[in-house]
Amino acid sequence: MTFKITRAAAAGVALVSAGALLAGCSATGADDASDGTATVTVAIDAGLEPEARENFDARVEAFEQANEGITIEAQEYTWTGTTFAADLAGGTLPDVFTIPFTDGRGLIAGGQLADISALVAELPYADEFNPNVAQAGQAADGSQWAIPIAAYGQGLHYNRTLFEAAGLDPDNPPTTWEEVREAADAISEATGEAGYATMTSSNTGGWILTTLVDAFGGRTESDDASAPEVDSAEVAEVLEYLHAMRWDDDSMGSNFLYDWSTINQDFAAGRIGMYVSGGGNYGNLITQNALNPDDYGLTTLPLTGDDPGLLGGGTLAAVSPKASEAEQAAAVKWIDYYYMAKIADEDEAVATAKLAASLDQPVGAPELPVFGADQYAEYQGWISPYVNVPVDQMAPYTDAIFDQPLVAEPRVATQEVYALLDSVVQAVLTDQNADIPALLAGVQAQAEALYAR
């Protein structure tokens, strides 16, 4: 499958003209798009390294040159489960922002995102999305209110240098959870660093706990999404596993309040031997946390139990409901250009990869396809001359990821249940006498109330 998008070339980047798309919007009845001008605030990761910010600014300049009348203003933004709702309600988010797959359907049902579905339907690849990916950003009628820009399967990230210091072979990472535990113990004993660490706060504790439960063969939600299943033997088994690593082995370090940002920081700094997160984390570790590429290793999660699976998810690009019609049209053009063209169009994929490589930014980090395996392979061919990531060090992941059965995240009250589970993971790691059955019974009751609501 080849995506060949016709665009008007400008500064090496081609885009549909602003006037054409904005004129198409006027049919909805609003006239604020008639002059084709708009100023749009767009999300940019906080704390980017200078080279990464230079890359971003270069792309903004190219976009504005190709879209006369549209002005792009960057706003630092990082999605955080504990603050996002307040930021959205307070109107402090940029016009274009990103959200996890878990948030899409709920925000759409609540009318908290702009309905950009008519604009999305006009994109040349609108019918080519992987259905399992696209549904995260769809309303009940199937219209696409948010655009999937990245998908992932969870991975086990590990520090090759710490592996070597502990006498472990970094080219043969653990393939079972018992081997993960043994490696963590060896790393902690040899280096004094955390052999294994896990997220526990800002809803990430529940996210990673759910990931491990899936990998151990359990689930935290019924198949029909009608009820939570957090009080289960598999959830208890994972918590007992973490409890043993923490209290019997003392291999989990001393920080038990990690969230996504802080665990990335400590991993990049060489203070963590292994942790679980999205398989595409390499880019963030490089651009925001100055990871030494030589330290990095990535492998798939061990799968065990009767029905194991790999939790998958991803990121949606969405538009604020406060954006005017002109701003919404400009926002979709920005999403198409900044997020999508670099994977859907050969010319833009090559231009983006070439620019990133020239600025020593990562090109070729592993990800799951937004469209399909065939298009993903085609995309990899486009960018292959510019790949600059340590692909051999990621081979344990990339060689096996497509053979692992993917499991979607829970569909109901996802972030709220994750938040409840944060406290359980924290308790297990900070209280040697934590009563796991009692903790799970309490969270089950609270989760059932959320589902009933």
C-alpha positions as CSV (number, residue, x, y, z in Angstrom):
1,M,0.0,0.0,0.0
2,T,1.5,3.3,-1.0
3,F,0.4,6.7,0.3
4,K,1.2,9.3,-2.3
5,I,-0.3,12.6,-1.1
6,T,-0.4,15.4,-3.6
7,R,0.9,18.6,-2.0
8,A,2.1,22.0,-3.1
9,A,5.8,22.0,-2.5
10,A,7.3,24.6,-0.3
11,A,10.7,24.6,1.5
12,G,11.0,20.9,0.8
13,V,7.6,20.2,2.4
14,A,4.4,19.9,0.5
15,L,0.9,20.6,1.8
16,V,-2.6,21.1,0.6
17,S,-3.3,24.9,0.2
18,A,-4.7,26.6,3.3
19,G,-7.4,28.4,1.2
20,A,-8.8,25.1,-0.3
21,L,-9.2,23.4,3.1
22,L,-10.5,26.5,4.9
23,A,-13.0,27.2,2.1
24,G,-14.3,23.7,2.4
25,C,-15.1,24.5,6.1
26,S,-17.3,27.4,5.2
27,A,-20.0,25.0,4.1
28,T,-20.7,24.3,7.7
29,G,-22.2,27.8,8.1
30,A,-19.4,29.7,9.8
31,D,-17.8,32.5,8.0
32,D,-14.7,33.1,10.2
33,A,-12.6,30.9,7.9
34,S,-13.2,33.1,4.8
35,D,-9.9,34.9,4.8
36,G,-7.8,31.7,5.5
37,T,-6.0,33.2,8.5
38,A,-5.6,31.6,11.9
39,T,-3.2,31.5,14.8
40,V,-3.0,28.1,16.4
41,T,-1.2,27.1,19.6
42,V,0.2,23.6,19.3
43,A,1.7,21.2,21.9
44,I,5.4,20.8,22.2
45,D,7.1,18.5,24.7
46,A,8.5,20.3,27.7
47,G,12.2,20.3,28.3
48,L,13.4,19.5,24.8
49,E,17.1,19.4,24.1
50,P,18.3,22.3,22.0
51,E,18.7,20.2,18.8
52,A,15.1,18.9,19.2
53,R,13.7,22.4,19.6
54,E,15.7,23.5,16.5
55,N,14.1,20.6,14.6
56,F,10.6,21.7,15.7
57,D,11.2,25.3,14.8
58,A,12.4,24.4,11.4
59,R,9.3,22.4,10.7
60,V,7.1,25.3,11.9
61,E,8.9,27.7,9.6
62,A,8.3,25.3,6.6
63,F,4.7,24.9,7.5
64,E,4.0,28.6,7.8
65,Q,5.8,29.2,4.4
66,A,3.5,26.6,2.8
67,N,0.4,28.0,4.5
68,E,0.2,31.7,4.2
69,G,-2.1,33.2,6.8
70,I,-1.6,30.4,9.4
71,T,0.6,31.2,12.4
72,I,1.9,28.5,14.7
73,E,2.6,29.2,18.3
74,A,4.3,26.5,20.4
75,Q,3.1,25.8,24.0
76,E,4.9,23.3,26.3
77,Y,2.6,20.5,27.2
78,T,2.9,17.0,28.7
79,W,-0.2,15.0,29.3
80,T,-0.5,14.1,33.0
81,G,-3.5,12.1,34.2
82,T,-3.8,14.1,37.5
83,T,-3.9,17.5,35.9
84,F,-5.3,17.1,32.4
85,A,-9.0,17.3,33.3
86,A,-8.4,20.6,35.2
87,D,-6.4,22.0,32.3
88,L,-9.0,21.1,29.8
89,A,-11.8,22.5,31.9
90,G,-9.8,25.7,32.5
91,G,-9.1,26.2,28.9
92,T,-5.3,26.3,29.4
93,L,-4.5,23.6,26.9
94,P,-3.1,24.5,23.4
95,D,-5.4,24.3,20.4
96,V,-3.7,21.1,19.3
97,F,-2.8,18.6,22.0
98,T,-2.2,15.0,22.5
99,I,-4.0,12.4,24.7
100,P,-3.6,8.7,25.3
101,F,-5.9,6.3,23.6
102,T,-7.7,5.6,26.9
103,D,-9.1,9.2,27.0
104,G,-10.4,9.5,23.5
105,R,-13.9,8.0,23.6
106,G,-14.8,9.5,27.0
107,L,-13.8,13.0,26.0
108,I,-15.6,12.7,22.7
109,A,-18.8,11.5,24.4
110,G,-18.6,14.4,26.8
111,G,-18.2,16.9,24.0
112,Q,-14.8,17.9,25.3
113,L,-13.0,17.7,22.0
114,A,-13.7,19.6,18.8
115,D,-15.6,17.6,16.2
116,I,-13.0,17.7,13.4
117,S,-14.4,14.5,11.7
118,A,-15.5,16.3,8.5
119,L,-12.0,17.7,8.1
120,V,-10.4,14.3,8.9
121,A,-12.6,12.6,6.3
122,E,-11.0,14.8,3.6
123,L,-7.5,13.5,4.4
124,P,-6.1,11.2,1.7
125,Y,-5.4,8.4,4.2
126,A,-8.7,8.7,6.2
127,D,-9.8,5.2,5.1
128,E,-6.5,3.5,5.7
129,F,-6.1,3.6,9.5
130,N,-5.8,0.3,11.3
131,P,-9.4,-0.1,12.7
132,N,-8.1,-1.2,16.0
133,V,-6.1,2.0,16.3
134,A,-8.6,4.4,14.8
135,Q,-11.5,3.4,17.1
136,A,-9.7,5.1,20.0
137,G,-10.5,8.4,18.5
138,Q,-14.0,7.7,17.2
139,A,-17.4,8.8,18.3
140,A,-20.2,6.2,18.8
141,D,-21.2,6.7,15.1
142,G,-17.7,6.0,13.9
143,S,-16.8,9.5,13.0
144,Q,-13.1,10.4,13.6
145,W,-12.9,13.2,16.2
146,A,-9.2,12.6,17.1
147,I,-6.4,11.3,14.9
148,P,-4.2,8.4,15.9
149,I,-0.6,9.5,15.5
150,A,1.3,6.8,17.2
151,A,0.7,3.3,18.6
152,Y,2.8,1.1,20.9
153,G,3.2,-2.2,22.6
154,Q,4.8,-2.2,26.0
155,G,8.5,-3.2,26.2
156,L,11.1,-3.9,28.8
157,H,13.7,-1.2,28.7
158,Y,17.1,-2.1,30.1
159,N,20.5,-0.6,30.7
160,R,23.2,-2.5,28.9
161,T,26.0,-0.9,30.9
162,L,24.4,-2.0,34.2
163,F,23.9,-5.5,32.7
164,E,27.5,-5.8,31.9
165,A,28.5,-4.5,35.4
166,A,26.5,-7.2,36.9
167,G,28.0,-9.9,34.7
168,L,24.9,-10.3,32.5
169,D,24.8,-10.5,28.7
170,P,23.0,-7.4,27.3
171,D,22.5,-9.2,24.0
172,N,20.4,-11.9,25.8
173,P,18.0,-10.1,28.0
174,P,15.5,-11.9,30.3
175,T,12.8,-13.9,28.6
176,T,10.9,-14.9,31.7
177,W,9.7,-13.0,34.8
178,E,11.9,-15.1,37.0
179,E,14.9,-14.1,34.9
180,V,13.8,-10.5,35.2
181,R,13.9,-10.9,39.0
182,E,17.3,-12.6,38.9
183,A,18.8,-9.9,36.7
184,A,17.4,-7.2,38.9
185,D,18.9,-8.8,42.0
186,A,22.3,-9.2,40.2
187,I,22.3,-5.5,39.1
188,S,21.3,-4.2,42.5
189,E,23.9,-6.3,44.2
190,A,26.7,-5.4,41.8
191,T,26.0,-1.7,41.2
192,G,23.9,-0.4,44.1
193,E,21.4,0.9,41.6
194,A,17.8,-0.2,41.2
195,G,17.8,-3.4,39.3
196,Y,14.1,-3.0,38.4
197,A,11.9,0.0,39.0
198,T,8.2,0.7,38.3
199,M,5.9,3.7,38.0
200,T,3.5,4.3,40.8
201,S,2.0,7.8,40.5
202,S,-0.1,10.1,38.3
203,N,-2.1,7.0,37.1
204,T,1.0,5.3,35.8
205,G,1.2,2.8,38.6
206,G,-2.2,1.4,37.5
207,W,-1.1,1.5,33.9
208,I,2.0,-0.6,34.5
209,L,0.3,-2.9,36.9
210,T,-2.3,-3.6,34.3
211,T,0.5,-4.2,31.8
212,L,2.0,-6.9,34.0
213,V,-1.3,-8.4,34.8
214,D,-2.0,-8.9,31.0
215,A,1.5,-10.4,30.6
216,F,0.8,-12.8,33.5
217,G,-2.4,-14.0,31.7
218,G,-5.0,-12.0,33.6
219,R,-7.1,-8.9,32.8
220,T,-8.4,-6.1,34.9
221,E,-11.7,-5.7,33.1
222,S,-14.3,-8.2,31.9
223,D,-14.4,-9.1,28.3
224,D,-17.5,-7.1,27.6
225,A,-16.2,-4.1,29.7
226,S,-19.1,-4.3,32.0
227,A,-17.2,-4.8,35.2
228,P,-13.7,-4.3,36.7
229,E,-11.7,-7.4,37.7
230,V,-9.0,-5.9,39.8
231,D,-9.6,-8.3,42.7
232,S,-8.2,-11.4,41.0
233,A,-5.6,-14.1,41.4
234,E,-3.5,-12.6,38.6
235,V,-3.4,-9.1,40.0
236,A,-2.5,-10.5,43.4
237,E,0.2,-12.6,41.7
238,V,1.8,-9.6,40.1
239,L,1.7,-7.6,43.4
240,E,3.3,-10.6,45.3
241,Y,6.0,-10.6,42.6
242,L,6.7,-6.9,43.1
243,H,6.6,-7.4,46.9
244,A,9.2,-10.1,46.7
245,M,11.5,-8.0,44.5
246,R,11.2,-5.1,46.9
247,W,11.3,-6.7,50.3
248,D,13.1,-10.1,49.8
249,D,15.6,-9.1,47.1
250,D,15.9,-5.3,47.9
251,S,16.4,-4.8,44.1
252,M,14.0,-2.0,43.4
253,G,15.9,1.0,44.7
254,S,14.5,3.6,47.0
255,N,12.2,5.7,44.8
256,F,8.6,4.4,44.9
257,L,6.8,7.5,43.6
258,Y,7.9,7.4,39.9
259,D,5.7,8.7,37.1
260,W,6.5,8.5,33.4
261,S,8.7,11.6,33.3
262,T,10.8,10.9,36.5
263,I,11.4,7.2,35.7
264,N,12.6,8.2,32.3
265,Q,15.0,10.7,33.9
266,D,16.5,8.1,36.3
267,F,16.7,5.4,33.6
268,A,18.6,7.8,31.3
269,A,20.9,8.8,34.1
270,G,21.9,5.1,34.7
271,R,20.1,4.7,38.0
272,I,17.7,1.9,36.9
273,G,18.5,-1.4,35.3
274,M,15.1,-2.3,33.9
275,Y,11.6,-0.8,33.7
276,V,8.4,-1.3,31.7
277,S,7.0,1.4,29.5
278,G,5.9,1.9,25.9
279,G,8.2,0.4,23.3
280,G,8.7,3.7,21.6
281,N,10.2,5.5,24.5
282,Y,13.7,5.8,23.0
283,G,13.0,9.2,21.3
284,N,11.9,10.8,24.6
285,L,14.9,9.3,26.4
286,I,17.2,10.9,23.9
287,T,15.6,14.2,23.2
288,Q,14.4,15.1,26.7
289,N,16.7,13.0,29.0
290,A,20.1,12.9,27.3
291,L,20.3,9.1,27.3
292,N,23.6,7.6,26.2
293,P,22.6,5.4,23.2
294,D,25.3,2.9,24.2
295,D,23.4,2.2,27.4
296,Y,20.1,1.3,25.8
297,G,18.5,-2.0,25.3
298,L,14.9,-3.0,24.6
299,T,13.2,-6.3,24.6
300,T,9.6,-7.7,24.7
301,L,7.8,-8.5,27.9
302,P,7.8,-12.1,29.0
303,L,4.4,-13.6,28.6
304,T,3.1,-16.3,30.9
305,G,-0.1,-17.9,32.2
306,D,-3.1,-19.2,30.3
307,D,-4.0,-16.2,28.3
308,P,-1.2,-13.7,28.2
309,G,-1.1,-10.6,26.1
310,L,0.8,-7.4,25.5
311,L,-0.9,-4.2,26.5
312,G,-1.0,-1.8,23.6
313,G,-2.0,1.8,23.4
314,G,-1.1,5.0,21.7
315,T,-1.5,8.7,21.2
316,L,-4.3,10.7,19.7
317,A,-3.9,14.3,18.4
318,A,-7.0,16.3,19.3
319,V,-8.3,19.9,18.9
320,S,-9.7,22.1,21.7
321,P,-13.5,22.6,21.5
322,K,-12.7,26.3,22.1
323,A,-11.0,26.6,18.8
324,S,-12.9,28.5,16.1
325,E,-13.8,26.9,12.8
326,A,-10.8,28.6,11.1
327,E,-8.5,27.4,13.9
328,Q,-9.9,23.9,13.7
329,A,-9.2,23.7,10.0
330,A,-5.7,25.1,10.5
331,A,-5.2,22.6,13.4
332,V,-6.0,19.6,11.2
333,K,-3.6,20.9,8.6
334,W,-0.9,21.1,11.3
335,I,-1.7,17.5,12.6
336,D,-1.6,16.3,9.0
337,Y,1.7,18.0,8.4
338,Y,3.5,17.6,11.8
339,Y,2.3,14.2,12.9
340,M,0.9,12.3,9.9
341,A,2.8,13.3,6.8
342,K,6.1,12.0,8.2
343,I,4.7,8.5,8.2
344,A,2.1,8.6,5.4
345,D,3.9,10.4,2.6
346,E,7.3,9.3,1.2
347,D,8.6,12.8,0.3
348,E,7.7,14.1,3.8
349,A,8.9,11.0,5.6
350,V,12.3,11.3,3.8
351,A,12.5,15.1,4.4
352,T,11.7,14.7,8.1
353,A,14.1,11.8,8.6
354,K,16.9,13.6,6.8
355,L,16.4,16.8,8.9
356,A,16.2,14.9,12.1
357,A,19.3,12.9,11.3
358,S,21.2,16.1,10.4
359,L,20.3,17.4,13.9
360,D,21.3,14.1,15.5
361,Q,17.7,13.4,16.5
362,P,16.6,9.8,16.6
363,V,15.3,8.2,13.4
364,G,14.0,4.7,13.3
365,A,12.9,4.0,16.9
366,P,10.5,1.0,17.1
367,E,6.8,1.6,17.0
368,L,3.6,-0.2,16.0
369,P,1.9,0.8,12.7
370,V,-0.9,3.3,12.7
371,F,-2.0,2.1,9.3
372,G,-0.8,-1.5,8.8
373,A,2.2,-3.8,8.7
374,D,2.7,-3.4,4.9
375,Q,2.7,0.4,5.1
376,Y,5.0,0.3,8.1
377,A,7.5,-1.8,6.2
378,E,7.2,0.6,3.3
379,Y,7.8,3.6,5.6
380,Q,10.9,1.8,7.1
381,G,12.2,1.5,3.6
382,W,11.7,5.2,2.9
383,I,13.7,6.3,6.0
384,S,16.3,3.5,6.0
385,P,19.2,5.8,4.8
386,Y,18.7,8.0,7.8
387,V,18.2,5.5,10.6
388,N,20.6,6.4,13.4
389,V,19.2,4.5,16.4
390,P,21.0,1.4,17.8
391,V,18.7,-1.0,16.0
392,D,20.8,-4.0,17.0
393,Q,20.2,-3.1,20.6
394,M,16.5,-3.0,20.0
395,A,16.4,-6.3,18.0
396,P,15.1,-8.4,21.0
397,Y,12.0,-6.2,20.8
398,T,11.6,-5.6,17.0
399,D,12.2,-9.2,16.1
400,A,9.4,-10.5,18.3
401,I,6.9,-7.7,18.8
402,F,4.6,-8.6,15.9
403,D,4.3,-12.1,17.3
404,Q,2.9,-11.0,20.7
405,P,-0.9,-10.9,21.0
406,L,-2.0,-7.3,21.7
407,V,-4.5,-6.5,24.4
408,A,-6.3,-3.1,24.5
409,E,-6.4,-1.1,27.6
410,P,-9.5,-1.3,29.8
411,R,-12.3,0.8,28.3
412,V,-14.3,2.1,31.2
413,A,-13.1,4.7,33.7
414,T,-9.6,3.8,32.6
415,Q,-7.6,6.6,34.2
416,E,-9.8,6.6,37.3
417,V,-9.1,2.9,38.0
418,Y,-5.4,3.4,37.2
419,A,-5.4,6.1,39.9
420,L,-7.0,3.7,42.4
421,L,-4.3,1.1,41.6
422,D,-1.5,3.6,42.1
423,S,-2.2,3.6,45.8
424,V,-2.1,-0.3,45.8
425,V,1.3,-0.5,44.1
426,Q,2.7,2.3,46.4
427,A,1.4,0.4,49.5
428,V,3.0,-2.9,48.4
429,L,6.4,-1.2,47.8
430,T,6.4,1.0,51.0
431,D,4.7,-1.4,53.5
432,Q,6.3,-4.8,54.0
433,N,3.1,-5.9,55.8
434,A,0.7,-4.6,53.1
435,D,-2.5,-6.7,53.1
436,I,-2.8,-7.4,49.3
437,P,-6.2,-9.1,49.5
438,A,-7.6,-6.3,51.5
439,L,-6.2,-3.7,49.3
440,L,-7.6,-5.3,46.2
441,A,-11.0,-5.8,47.8
442,G,-11.2,-2.1,48.6
443,V,-10.1,-1.0,45.1
444,Q,-12.6,-3.5,43.5
445,A,-15.5,-1.9,45.4
446,Q,-14.4,1.6,44.4
447,A,-13.9,0.5,40.8
448,E,-17.3,-1.1,40.7
449,A,-18.8,2.3,41.8
450,L,-17.0,4.0,38.9
451,Y,-18.4,1.5,36.4
452,A,-21.9,1.9,37.8
453,R,-21.6,5.6,37.4
